[in-house]
Amino acid sequence: MNRRQYLTRTGVPLATLAAMAGCLDDLPGTDSNGDSVAVADRTGDRELDRAVGELNEAALALFAADDVEDPTDVEFDASVPTERIESAREHLETAADELDDDRESEIELLRTYAAVLERLVDVTETVTDETLEEDLESVFGAIGGDDAEGDGGDADDDLEEASATIDERTNEFAAAETNHAEAAADVESFDEAFERLVRIDPAELADGVATLGDATASLATLGDGLESLLDGYERLQAGRDHMENRDFGEAETAFGTAESAFETATTTFEEDEEPPSGIAEHVETAICQSEHLTDAAAAFEEWAIAAADGDRIAAQNHKETGEQSVDAAGDCT
């Protein structure tokens, strides 16, 4: 986004200042003959201008973080635009009290603008969360090893923690998508009246919103795919447990279900054809893991079938093939 398009109205042009000199605060002024004259109260207009200025400053602070090609590298302080939005709303309330009813449409338009920026702040917070990188690495690390964290912990605990992490993240991503969709719809409704009042081209604002939406959608797709990936891996582990207990039929079913979950994960990841560069590397890792685990589940399913038939040699061969694929999935990171 071209940040220069965000023109603030915190100041007033010099010509306007000259015209307004001595005409503020509802105090008497003088005409060209030196006689006292009544001056219109400009409080409402000034408060409206201040609200616009604060909202545009909030937009500047918000879209300073618009380079979301690698969102985990973006430093975003939500308090800065949030404080501006809160200040703008205070000015708007004063303006609403002071201005005539025929100015209500301007008040409502600026309230909508404030709501748009507030939603986008929430979206940007989610997308640029500095802990996201660590969470994704922990999820990938839970795949394909006895101790994913390398700290002597239990692999089942790592997997359970990874699943809880992704559940939480996918909820956040879904909320961000909703906020973004609502903000984008409001921006789409902005027209010439918005541009005249706020002095921002709605198309420029829409461009920035779209860029943020791309990152949000990519993370949501990644999260959905990882849910399927972890579900498949849990079923793969369950199948292994069934094999240890010689429950070959249960194992075959678990491995078949795991294979289907991995295929779903791969399909989901591949839906995002052009993720932002910083997210693309995580998508590549996820696809690598899901493809290797699909092969593992298929081999383990053959292992269960061969074991049920009493073909020990074939069963051992299929098991080894599957374990190699699981190891390969762990090496994707």
C-alpha positions, 0 to 999 in steps of 0.5 A: 500500500502507498502510505502517502495516500493516507492524508491526515487532517490533523492540520488545517490549510493556511488559507483556511486558518486565515479565513477562520482567524478570530472566528472560533470558540463562539466568541464575538469578532469584528467586521470590516468596520470594527463592529462586533459580530456573532461568530458561528460555533465551530466546535462540532466541525473541529471535533469532526476534523480531529476524529478524521485526523486520529483515524488516519493516524491509526491507519498509518500506524496500522499499515506501517505493518502492511509488508506481510509477505513474512508476517512472523518478521513484522513487528506490530504494536497494536496499542498505537492504532488502538489509542488513536481509534479510541481518541477518534471515537471520543472526538466523534461523540463530541461532534455528534453532540454539537453538529446538526442532525443533517451531519449524522451521515458523516458521523456514521461514516466515520464510526464505520471507518473506526470499526474497520480499523479496529477489526484490521488491528485485530487481524494484524495482531493475529497474523503478526503474532511473534509466537506463531513461528515457534508454535508451527515449529513445535507442530512440525516437530511432533511428527516423526520422532520418539521425542519431538522436542529433543528434551527427553519428553514423551512423544504422545505428550508432544503430539497432544500439545501440538494438537491443542496448539493448532486447535487454538490457532485455527480458532484465531485464524477463523476469527481473523478471517471473519473480522477481515471479511467484515472490514473488507465489506465495509471498505467496499461500500466506501464511495466519493463521500468517504473520500471527500470526508476522509481524503483517502482514496477507498481503492488505496485502502482496499488494496491494503486490506486485500494484502492483509487478507491474503496472509490471513487466508493463507494462515487459515488454510495452513491451520486447517491442513495441519489439523488434518495432518495431526489427526492422521498422525494420531490415527497412525499412532493408534494403528501402531498400538493396535499392531502391538496388541495384534489387533490387525483388523483395528490396525488396518482400519486406523491406518486407512483412516490415517491415509485419508486424513493425510490426503485431505491435509495435502489437498488443503495445503495445495489449495493455497497456490501462492502463499506469501513467501514467509508462509510458503516455507511452512506450507512446503514443510507441511506438504512434505510431511503429509505426502510422506505420511500418506505413503507411511499409512499405505505401507502400514495398512499393507503391514496389517493385512500381511500380518493378519494373513500370517505372512511375516516376511511381507509384513516386516517389509511393509513395516520397514517401508512405512517406518522409513516414510515416517522418518522422512516426514520427520526430516522435512523440517 
